[in-house]
Amino acid sequence: PGPFKDEPWGKLVKYGTSIPLGRAMNPAFDVIIAYEANGEELQPDHGYPVRLIIPGYIGGRMIKWLAAINVIPYETKNHYHYHDNRILPPHITAEESLKGSWWYKPEYIFNELNINSAISQPDHNETLSIAKKINDTYEVAGYAYTGGGRAISRVEVSWDGGINWNVCDLERKEQPNEYGMYWCWLWWSYKIPVSNLVGCKEIMCRAWDESNNCQPMNPTWNLMGMGNNQVFRVRVHMDRASNGEAVFRFEHPTQPGQQTGGWMTTVAGKPDSAGFGRLLEVLGDEEDAAPPPPPKDSKKVFTMEEVEKHNTEEDVWIVVKNKVYDCTEYLELHPGGVDSITINAGADATEDFEAIHSVKATKMLEKFYIGDLDVKSVKKEAKSDLDNMLDDKGRKVALNPKHKIPFKLQGKTKLSRDTLLLDFALQSPDHILGLPTGKHLFLSAKVDGEAVMRRYTPISSNFDVGCVKFVIKVYRPTERFPRGGKLTQYLDTLQIGDTIDMRGPVGEFEYIAGGNFLIDGEERFATKFNMIAGGTGITPCMQIAAEILRHPEDSTQMSLIFACREEGDLLMRSTLDEWAEKFPNKFSVHYILSDSWPKDWKYSTGFVNKDLFEKQLFKQSPDVYNLMCGPPIMLDKGCTPNLCALDHDKDRIFSF
């Protein structure tokens, strides 16, 4: 019946809406009754015989198949005027909207268009040859508009995650009316050097108008899904064409009409924020949650042999507590990186999952539940299969990415009050570890009956045959962390002859040779590395530096800043100083202490900052990459912002 007792809606409701009389009578604005478009009679789907056009307004007010215009002393009471074209606050769900008269509050009506822009060139799935076009420019183009008769004042594009914005050329095909009102969209374009797309994750555009309104970076969820005008993003992928040619491939967020595709249509592409929390967490139970387990007689059951077939990055199934999950769409969302899931692809991940994940993560996993495991189908793997791993040179490899292997402690050295050097023997004196430079591995153990697993980077490499060595900082109980570090305290108790389980390799970064390296499998190149390490974060930096320095033909240069609390925390300092003296043209190191330092200290004190980076690190350049490892607060608050302030592209900043 509706809320208006004098005008009940009934079962059949015709479309109707209203606009303020003052808006219709204002000579500066336009309200047009149209019977033609582009010099031709209106087509039926465009509103034949006549329709309303209100420049600067949303389409819902521009009535098609116009039947009548009334002048009334109040806002229309039509059903569609209230239950369409509203932007409710982000915390209002479908159920909540039926309480408190949310649909009838005038402040939430959507009339005037908000500012918006989009990229039309490159097109979705368009490709661009890298080798043939690397020295050329590519014209990115699109359109922009806004409401209220305001003029678009500028459009900007960014290809470094929004750190730098570049002003585009504008083309206005229509002029304002006699009152200075701009009703038409405009075209924009910008020529990007193709070389700048190397390492680029996405191209973004945003528009500004004469009131200095600007598109926001992120969307704000609302019940009707209306009015979202966040920056437009086109993803950039480095692919290979069917003929094997290396190309850039561009991917739009969605496709028009009924067409499928677009990065935003995947779970990994969903926006992070709903405006009142993380979208997948807040709305997960309502929109993305897996259906409740089916009745027992219809539950899908998979054999282990079936699960094992889904073991690639494009098709990832795992088993946790005898339940089967398809995690393919979750890969890019996983904060621990793709490798942390694919290492368990096609296998039982129960112990690993419970060792490092919270109850919250377990709840999120349920969204990917597809059935149960036939436990009778699980077979024990022959031990011989685990002992015959070889690399491409025929050397015996110690690590196995699918299975934990125990390694025996053969040496233990105390480096400082809370730091240990642990030396583990491999299966034989002829084995190499099998860990690519830049990657890490998992150490795991049962601590007080609880499975615990953590990532570590050894300081040794495949050149250290028969052993693997780690520098471990022991985190003892403190007032802030009364339990301390579970695994590090356990490692501190190990005696010669004790074992620890290891598995790997995992990690997004892999150094190849001669400045060539991979990030997430994507080829990159650098002539110089800036390295910033905090505490035990020195280990991946040292691993990469050692690999470069042991090869005289590798001319890659490195500048390292090593930050610690006090001088005794500077792990492996003698080795770093030796490298700096022996390879002055390839390696330099600078130290900074935050808590205490000796009177004759000749290096920096305090915290990492812009001035320190400007003085000690290589200046930004397409061939300069920044590698960081340390406490999150140091990287997020001290390193990344100051590197960006010195014009280092965010895409050339990597955190281990």
C-alpha positions in Angstrom: 0.0 0.0 0.0 2.9 2.4 0.6 3.4 5.0 3.3 0.9 7.6 1.9 -2.6 6.9 3.1 -4.1 9.4 0.7 -2.4 7.9 -2.3 -2.0 4.1 -1.8 0.3 2.5 -4.4 -1.8 -0.7 -5.2 -0.5 -3.6 -7.1 0.3 -1.8 -10.4 2.5 1.3 -10.2 3.5 3.4 -13.2 6.9 5.1 -13.2 6.9 8.6 -12.1 9.3 11.1 -10.4 9.6 14.8 -9.7 12.1 17.7 -9.6 11.9 21.0 -7.7 9.9 23.6 -9.5 12.7 26.1 -8.9 15.1 23.9 -10.8 12.7 23.7 -13.8 12.0 27.4 -13.9 15.6 28.6 -13.4 16.7 30.0 -16.8 20.3 29.0 -16.2 19.3 25.3 -16.1 17.6 23.3 -18.9 14.7 20.9 -18.8 14.0 19.7 -22.4 11.1 17.8 -23.9 12.8 15.9 -26.7 11.2 14.2 -29.8 14.4 13.8 -31.8 18.0 12.7 -31.2 20.8 13.3 -33.7 18.3 14.7 -36.3 16.1 11.6 -36.2 12.9 10.6 -34.5 13.5 9.0 -31.1 13.8 5.2 -31.3 11.3 3.2 -29.2 13.9 2.2 -26.6 15.0 5.8 -26.3 11.5 7.0 -25.3 9.4 7.5 -28.5 7.3 9.6 -29.0 8.7 12.2 -26.5 10.9 12.0 -23.4 12.4 14.4 -20.8 16.1 15.5 -20.9 17.5 17.2 -17.8 21.2 18.0 -18.4 23.4 17.4 -15.4 20.8 15.0 -13.8 20.8 11.3 -13.4 18.9 9.2 -16.0 16.2 8.2 -13.5 14.7 11.7 -13.6 14.6 11.8 -17.5 11.3 10.1 -18.1 11.0 8.1 -21.3 7.6 7.6 -23.1 6.5 10.8 -21.3 2.7 10.8 -20.7 2.1 13.8 -18.4 3.7 16.7 -16.6 2.0 18.0 -13.4 2.8 21.0 -11.2 2.0 19.9 -7.6 2.7 21.6 -4.2 4.7 18.6 -2.9 7.2 16.0 -3.9 5.7 13.2 -5.8 4.4 10.2 -3.9 5.2 7.7 -6.6 6.7 4.4 -5.5 9.8 4.6 -7.8 10.6 8.1 -6.8 11.5 6.8 -3.3 12.6 3.2 -3.9 15.1 4.0 -6.7 17.9 6.5 -7.2 18.8 6.8 -3.5 22.3 6.7 -2.0 21.8 5.4 1.6 24.7 5.4 4.1 27.0 2.5 3.8 25.9 0.7 7.0 22.3 0.5 5.8 21.6 -3.1 4.7 18.5 -4.3 2.9 17.0 -5.3 6.2 18.0 -2.1 8.0 16.5 0.0 5.2 13.0 -1.1 6.1 13.4 0.4 9.6 13.5 4.1 10.3 12.0 5.4 7.0 15.4 5.5 5.3 13.9 5.6 1.8 11.9 8.7 2.6 14.6 10.9 3.9 15.1 13.7 1.4 18.9 14.0 2.1 19.6 10.7 0.4 18.0 11.4 -3.0 20.3 11.2 -6.0 19.6 14.0 -8.5 22.7 15.7 -9.8 25.5 13.7 -11.4 28.7 13.5 -9.4 32.1 13.9 -11.0 33.4 10.9 -13.0 35.8 9.8 -15.7 36.8 6.6 -17.5 39.5 5.2 -19.7 38.4 4.2 -23.2 41.8 3.7 -24.7 43.4 1.1 -24.3 40.5 -1.2 -24.8 39.8 -4.3 -22.7 42.3 -7.0 -23.6 44.1 -4.8 -26.1 47.8 -5.7 -26.4 50.9 -3.6 -27.1 54.2 -5.0 -28.3 56.9 -4.4 -25.8 59.9 -4.9 -28.1 58.5 -2.9 -31.0 57.0 0.0 -29.0 59.4 0.3 -26.0 60.9 3.6 -27.3 57.5 5.0 -28.4 54.7 6.7 -26.5 51.2 5.4 -26.2 48.1 7.7 -26.0 45.8 6.9 -23.2 42.4 8.5 -23.6 38.9 8.7 -22.2 36.1 10.9 -21.2 35.0 12.9 -18.1 31.8 14.6 -16.9 30.1 16.1 -13.9 26.7 17.6 -12.9 25.3 21.0 -11.8 26.6 22.7 -14.9 30.1 22.7 -13.5 33.1 22.6 -15.9 35.7 19.8 -15.7 38.8 21.7 -14.9 41.4 18.9 -15.4 41.9 15.2 -15.8 45.0 13.4 -14.5 46.5 9.9 -15.0 48.9 7.9 -12.9 50.7 4.7 -13.5 52.6 4.4 -10.2 49.8 3.7 -7.8 48.7 7.4 -7.4 52.1 8.7 -6.1 52.4 11.0 -9.1 49.6 12.4 -11.3 50.0 13.8 -14.8 47.7 16.5 -16.2 46.0 15.4 -19.5 45.1 17.4 -22.6 41.4 18.2 -22.8 39.1 18.5 -25.8 35.8 20.3 -25.3 33.5 19.6 -28.2 30.6 21.6 -26.8 30.6 25.2 -25.3 28.7 26.3 -22.2 25.3 27.9 -22.5 24.7 31.7 -22.1 24.7 31.2 -18.3 28.1 29.5 -18.3 26.6 26.0 -17.7 28.6 23.0 -19.0 26.3 20.1 -19.8 28.4 17.8 -22.0 31.2 15.5 -21.3 34.7 16.1 -22.7 37.5 14.0 -24.1 40.9 13.8 -22.5 44.2 12.2 -23.6 47.8 11.7 -22.4 50.9 10.2 -24.1 52.7 7.8 -21.8 56.2 6.6 -22.6 55.8 2.9 -23.2 59.0 2.2 -21.2 57.1 3.6 -18.1 54.7 0.7 -18.4 57.4 -1.8 -17.5 56.6 -2.9 -14.0 53.3 -0.9 -14.0 50.4 -2.6 -12.3 47.6 -0.3 -13.4 46.8 3.0 -15.1 44.4 5.2 -13.2 42.5 8.4 -14.2 40.6 10.9 -12.1 38.8 14.2 -12.9 38.5 17.6 -11.1 35.8 20.2 -11.6 35.7 23.9 -11.1 34.5 23.5 -7.5 37.6 21.4 -6.9 35.6 18.2 -6.5 37.8 15.2 -7.2 37.1 11.5 -7.7 38.0 9.4 -4.6 40.5 6.6 -4.7 38.2 4.0 -3.2 34.5 3.2 -3.6 32.0 3.5 -0.7 29.4 0.7 -0.7 25.7 1.6 -0.7 22.6 -0.6 -0.9 21.6 0.6 -4.4 25.1 0.5 -5.7 24.7 4.0 -7.1 26.9 7.0 -7.5 30.2 5.3 -7.1 32.8 7.4 -8.8 36.2 6.2 -7.6 39.2 6.5 -9.9 39.0 4.4 -13.0 41.7 1.6 -13.1 42.9 -0.4 -16.0 45.2 -3.3 -15.0 48.4 -3.8 -17.0 49.7 -7.4 -17.5 53.0 -8.5 -19.1 51.9 -11.5 -21.3 52.9 -13.4 -24.3 50.9 -13.3 -27.5 50.0 -16.5 -29.4 53.2 -16.0 -31.5 55.4 -15.8 -28.4 55.9 -12.1 -28.6 56.1 -10.3 -25.2 53.2 -7.8 -24.9 51.4 -5.5 -22.4 47.8 -6.6 -22.0 45.3 -4.2 -20.6 42.3 -5.3 -18.5 39.3 -3.1 -17.7 37.4 -3.5 -14.4 34.2 -4.8 -16.0 32.6 -5.2 -19.4 29.4 -3.5 -20.7 26.0 -5.2 -21.0 26.0 -8.9 -20.8 29.6 -9.3 -21.7 31.8 -11.2 -19.2 35.3 -10.4 -18.0 37.2 -7.7 -16.1 39.4 -7.7 -13.1 36.7 -6.4 -10.8 34.5 -9.5 -11.5 36.8 -11.8 -9.5 36.9 -12.2 -5.8 40.5 -10.9 -5.7 39.3 -7.8 -7.6 36.6 -6.8 -5.1 37.2 -3.4 -3.5 38.9 -3.6 0.0 36.7 -1.0 1.7 32.9 -0.8 2.1 33.1 2.5 3.8 32.4 0.9 7.1 34.9 -2.0 7.1 36.6 -4.5 4.8 34.1 -5.5 2.2 34.8 -9.2 2.1 34.7 -9.4 5.9 31.7 -7.2 6.5 29.5 -8.5 3.7 31.1 -11.9 3.3 28.5 -13.8 5.2 25.7 -12.1 3.2 27.2 -12.0 -0.3 30.2 -14.2 -0.7 29.8 -16.9 1.9 29.7 -20.5 0.8 26.2 -22.0 1.2 25.7 -24.1 4.2 27.0 -27.7 3.9 24.5 -29.7 1.9 22.6 -32.6 3.5 24.8 -35.7 4.1 23.2 -37.7 1.4 24.0 -35.0 -1.3 27.4 -33.8 0.0 30.1 -34.0 -2.7 33.1 -36.3 -1.8 36.5 -36.1 -3.6 39.3 -38.7 -3.6 42.8 -37.6 -2.8 43.7 -38.4 -6.4 41.1 -35.9 -7.6 42.4 -33.2 -5.3 46.0 -33.8 -6.4 45.1 -32.9 -10.0 44.3 -29.3 -8.9 47.9 -28.3 -8.1 48.7 -25.2 -10.3 48.4 -21.5 -9.7 45.4 -21.4 -12.1 43.6 -24.2 -10.3 44.3 -24.6 -6.5 42.5 -27.0 -4.3 43.6 -27.7 -0.7 42.4 -30.0 2.1 42.0 -28.8 5.7 40.5 -31.1 8.3 39.3 -33.5 5.6 37.3 -30.7 3.8 38.2 -29.7 0.3 38.5 -26.0 -0.7 39.0 -24.3 -4.1 41.2 -21.4 -3.3 42.0 -20.3 -6.9 40.1 -17.0 -6.6 41.7 -16.2 -3.2 45.3 -16.3 -4.4 45.7 -12.6 -5.0 43.9 -11.7 -1.8 46.1 -13.8 0.4 48.4 -11.5 2.5 51.1 -14.1 2.7 51.5 -14.2 -1.0 50.5 -16.7 -3.7 53.3 -19.2 -2.9 52.0 -19.7 0.6 48.9 -21.3 -0.8 50.3 -23.0 -4.0 52.9 -24.7 -1.9 50.0 -26.8 -0.6 48.1 -27.0 -3.9 46.6 -30.5 -4.4 47.6 -31.6 -0.9 46.5 -31.7 2.8 47.3 -28.3 4.3 45.7 -28.9 7.7 48.8 -28.6 9.9 50.3 -25.7 8.0 47.0 -23.8 7.9 46.3 -24.2 11.6 49.9 -23.2 12.5 49.8 -19.7 11.0 46.1 -18.8 10.6 43.5 -17.3 13.0 39.9 -18.2 13.6 39.0 -15.3 11.3 41.0 -16.8 8.5 39.3 -20.2 9.0 35.9 -18.5 8.7 37.0 -16.9 5.4 38.2 -20.2 4.1 34.6 -21.6 4.4 33.6 -19.4 1.5 35.7 -21.7 -0.8 34.4 -25.0 0.5 33.4 -27.4 -2.3 33.1 -30.8 -0.6 34.6 -33.4 1.7 37.7 -35.7 1.3 37.3 -39.5 1.0 39.7 -40.3 3.8 40.0 -43.9 2.6 41.6 -42.6 -0.6 44.7 -41.1 1.2 47.8 -43.1 0.6 51.1 -42.9 2.4 53.9 -41.6 0.1 57.0 -43.7 -0.2 60.0 -42.1 1.6 62.1 -42.7 -1.5 60.1 -40.2 -3.4 61.1 -37.5 -1.0 64.8 -38.3 -1.1 65.4 -38.1 -4.9 64.9 -34.4 -5.7 67.4 -33.1 -8.2 67.9 -29.6 -9.6 68.5 -28.8 -13.3 72.2 -29.5 -12.9 71.6 -32.9 -11.4 72.5 -32.0 -7.9 70.7 -33.5 -4.9 68.2 -30.9 -3.5 67.3 -30.9 0.2 64.1 -28.9 0.2 60.8 -30.3 -1.0 58.0 -27.7 -1.6 55.2 -30.2 -0.8 56.6 -32.0 2.2 58.3 -31.1 5.5 61.7 -32.6 6.0 63.5 -32.7 9.4 67.0 -31.3 9.5 69.5 -32.0 12.3 71.2 -29.2 14.2 75.0 -29.5 13.9 76.2 -26.1 15.1 74.9 -23.4 17.5 76.8 -20.1 18.0 75.6 -17.2 20.2 76.2 -13.9 18.3 74.7 -11.5 20.9 72.5 -11.4 24.0 69.4 -12.5 21.9 70.8 -13.7 18.6 71.9 -17.2 17.5 73.6 -18.7 14.5 72.1 -22.1 13.8 73.8 -24.6 11.4 71.7 -27.5 10.3 73.0 -30.6 8.3 71.3 -31.5 5.1 70.5 -35.1 4.2 74.1 -35.7 3.1 77.3 -33.8 2.5 76.5 -33.7 -1.2 73.1 -32.1 -0.9 72.4 -28.4 -1.7 69.5 -26.6 0.0 67.7 -25.8 -3.3 66.5 -22.3 -2.3 66.6 -19.7 -5.1 68.2 -16.5 -4.2 65.7 -14.1 -2.6 63.2 -16.8 -1.5 62.6 -18.2 1.9 61.4 -21.3 3.6 59.1 -22.4 6.5 60.5 -23.7 9.8 57.9 -25.6 11.8 57.6 -27.4 15.1 55.2 -28.5 17.8 55.5 -26.0 20.7 53.6 -26.9 23.9 51.4 -29.2 21.8 50.6 -26.5 19.2 51.8 -26.5 15.6 53.8 -23.3 14.9 55.3 -22.3 11.5 57.2 -19.2 10.5 59.1 -17.9 7.4 62.9 -17.6 7.5 65.6 -16.6 5.1 68.9 -18.5 5.6 72.2 -16.6 5.3 73.7 -19.6 3.5 73.0 -20.5 -0.2 73.3 -23.3 -2.7 77.0 -22.7 -2.6 77.1 -24.0 0.9 76.9 -27.7 0.3 75.6 -30.1 3.0 74.3 -27.4 5.3 71.9 -24.5 5.9 72.5 -21.6 8.3 70.1 -19.2 10.0 70.6 -16.1 12.1 67.8 -16.1 14.6 66.7 -13.3 16.9 65.1 -14.8 20.1 62.1 -12.8 21.2 61.7 -13.3 24.9 58.6 -12.4 26.9 58.0 -8.7 27.5 55.3 -6.6 29.1 53.8 -5.9 25.6 54.2 -9.6 24.4 54.1 -11.7 27.6 54.5 -15.0 25.7 57.3 -13.7 23.5 58.1 -15.4 20.2 56.9 -19.0 20.3 59.2 -20.4 17.6 62.3 -18.4 18.4 62.2 -19.4 22.0 61.8 -23.0 20.9 64.8 -22.7 18.6 66.8 -21.3 21.5 66.3 -24.6 23.4 67.5 -26.8 20.6 70.6 -28.9 21.3 73.1 -30.4 18.9 71.4 -33.4 17.3 67.8 -32.0 17.6 65.8 -31.6 14.5 63.5 -28.9 13.0 61.1 -29.4 10.1 61.7 -27.3 6.9 59.8 -26.8 3.7 60.1 -24.5 0.7 60.9 -22.6 -1.3 58.3 -19.8 -1.0 58.3 -16.1 -1.8 57.5 -13.6 -4.5 61.1 -12.4 -5.2 63.8 -14.4 -7.0 67.2 -13.0 -8.1 68.5 -14.7 -11.3 71.7 -13.1 -12.4 73.2 -9.9 -13.9 70.5 -7.7 -12.5 67.7 -9.8 -13.7 65.1 -11.0 -11.2 61.4 -12.0 -10.8 58.6 -10.5 -8.7 55.5 -12.7 -8.7 57.0 -14.5 -11.7 57.2 -11.2 -13.7 60.6 -10.4 -15.2 62.4 -7.3 -13.9 65.8 -5.7 -14.3 67.9 -3.4 -12.2 71.4 -2.0 -12.4 71.3 -0.8 -8.8 69.6 -2.0 -5.6 68.8 0.2 -2.6 68.5 -2.2 0.4 67.0 -1.2 3.7 67.1 -3.7 6.5 65.9 -3.6 10.1 67.1 -6.1 12.7 67.0 -9.7 11.4 65.6 -8.3 8.1 69.2 -8.2 7.1 69.1 -11.9 6.0 67.3 -11.6 2.6 69.4 -8.5 1.8 72.6 -10.4 2.6 71.5 -13.4 0.6 71.0 -11.3 -2.5 74.2 -9.3 -2.0 76.3 -12.5 -1.5 74.9 -13.9 -4.8 75.8 -10.7 -6.7 79.3 -10.3 -5.1 80.4 -13.9 -5.7 80.0 -13.4 -9.4 82.6 -10.9 -10.8 80.7 -10.6 -14.1 77.6 -9.3 -12.3 78.0 -5.5 -12.2 74.8 -4.8 -10.2 75.5 -2.2 -7.5 74.0 -2.2 -4.0 73.7 0.5 -1.3 72.6 -0.9 2.1 71.2 0.9 5.1 71.1 -1.4 8.2 68.9 -0.1 11.1 69.0 -1.6 14.6 68.4 -0.5 18.2 72.0 -0.7 19.4 75.4 -1.6 18.1 75.2 -5.2 19.4 72.2 -5.9 17.3 74.1 -5.3 14.0 74.2 -8.9 12.9 77.0 -10.1 10.6 78.5 -6.6 10.7 82.1 -7.9 10.1 80.9 -9.6 6.9 79.2 -6.5 5.7 82.2 -4.3 6.4 84.5 -6.8 4.7 82.2 -6.7 1.6 82.3 -2.9 1.5 86.1 -2.9 1.7 86.6 -5.7 -0.9 83.9 -4.5 -3.4 83.8 -0.7 -3.1 82.4 -0.2 -6.6 79.6 -2.7 -6.0 78.6 -2.6 -2.4 78.3 0.0 0.4 76.8 -0.1 3.8 75.6 2.5 6.3 74.4 1.9 9.8 71.8 3.7 11.9 71.0 3.1 15.6 67.8 4.2 17.3 68.2 3.6 21.1 71.9 3.9 22.1 75.3 4.2 20.5 78.9 4.6 21.5 80.5 8.1 21.8 82.7 7.5 18.8 79.8 6.3 16.6 80.5 7.6 13.1 77.2 6.5 11.4 73.6 7.8 11.8 71.3 7.8 14.8 67.6 8.0 15.3 65.2 6.6 12.7 65.4 6.2 8.9 64.3 9.4 7.1 64.2 11.2 3.8 67.5 13.0 4.4 69.3 9.7 5.1 67.9 8.1 2.0 68.8 11.1 -0.1 72.4 11.0 1.1 73.0 7.2 1.1 70.8 5.6 -1.5 70.8 5.7 -5.3 68.6 8.3 -6.8 65.3 7.1 -8.4 65.6 5.8 -12.0 63.8 3.1 -14.0 66.7 0.8 -13.3 66.9 1.4 -9.5 64.9 -1.0 -7.3 64.4 -0.7 -3.5 64.4 -3.9 -1.4 63.2 -3.7 2.2 62.9 -6.1 5.1 62.2 -5.2 8.7 59.4 -4.4 11.2 56.2 -3.4 9.5 56.1 0.0 11.3 59.5 0.8 10.0 58.7 -0.1 6.4 55.2 1.5 6.4 56.0 4.7 8.3 59.7 5.2 7.7 60.7 3.6 4.5 58.0 3.7 1.8 56.8 7.3 2.4 60.3 8.7 2.3 61.3 6.7 -0.8 58.1 7.9 -2.5 58.9 11.5 -1.4 62.2 11.0 -3.3 60.2 10.1 -6.5 60.9 6.3 -6.3 58.1 4.5 -8.0 56.0 2.4 -5.6 56.2 -0.4 -8.1 60.0 -0.4 -7.7 59.7 -0.8 -3.9 59.6 -4.4 -2.7 59.1 -5.6 0.8 60.2 -9.1 1.8 
